[in-house]
Amino acid sequence: LKPLLDRSLWCRGTTLASSMGHSNRARVERVIPVLALLTLLHYVGTFGWSFVSGQRQSTTMTIGQSSRLGSQPALELPIDEPSSYSMASSGLFLGSIALAGAAIATRARHAQRDGLSRGLVAAKDGSSWGSMNGDASSSLITTDTLPYVKLVRGADEAKVYLLGACVTSYKTDGTEWLAVRPDAKMDGSKPISGGLPHCFPQFGPGEIQQHGFARNLTWHLLEEPSEGGTCVLELRDCEETRAMWPHNFRCEYRVELQDGQLNTSLKVENTSGSDFTFTAALHSYYSVSDINTCKITGDFKGATKLDKTENPPKMCKGEADTIEISKFTEEIYKEILPGKVVLADPAKGELEIVSGGGWRDVVIWNPYGDEGMGADKFVCVESAEIAQVRVVPKGVWEGTMNLVPKAK
């Protein structure tokens, strides 16, 4: 019975569950009852045949115990040497136990993922899953009011909340590059004001609520690809979204810690039977030591600029490639992406904001002088798509935004 009780067997089963693809695990779960029954019948048949035919070979096993006080009396027990048939059937039996462990572990992990999709977290706090890629890991943290995924790669780390799929922290060697406003609500009552919030399927005011609904909803954690410093989250249409925006869709947001940078990718897939249009942005909050000393550099000069601080908003041209914040600022620079914008902070260093794919516009925003928002400690440099994007059925739009810090 010892091999059956060996914990390593169970561990191998759970490791198998982690490494299997979804379709393979489903096949394993279907075949386990049949495999277990056949193995049991084979084992009983082999044992019975050996007993009836008298082919069981007896030998003795000596059990003794030595000590410094002398040897304990030895005990000789008659035992049966297993035939090749019984050894083979035992192997099959142990294999079925391992697969059963895999199936049970898989069901538990699927239950965890289903719980997350309902906004309920059933996982153990700090649990990691999948393979560990060197010094990189992905862990689900549930001790806070809102669950989040912690990504680690060496001395770098990031924090991604399931609410709004919002990245609220990105640190390299202890230096924080993202900002969360001091007035942000972290209890789920409002979208998170800080980090990298999503504006989808609408940027700004419009027919539905301000900045859309993606930042208000809890996204679904895709467990299998979320490992080794990577987090992948999914948002699908539901009754609540269709009441505001009557379309079927699937959003996938990927956040990945790489060596020396944080990579993000947002995909929007049209799963309905007709075209739809949307606008979107990453309402990015970047941490600065002092708003009065930082500089923002990009291809702003000569670009079409919409100054929303004017009444009515004023369309003009960008005057310089470097922007400094000295007043309330809300400016949109159209079609200057794909490309790079650099945020320079003399106290921290530089942060390169590299945007590609469908991101074409840059929004600069700062509520200068608003102490309640902590305006002196952040600036928003947003990767956006202000013009309506049309996506055909089964079509996919994708925007990428990578952060490459260069600390002092």
Disulfide bonds with the S-S distance in Angstrom:
none
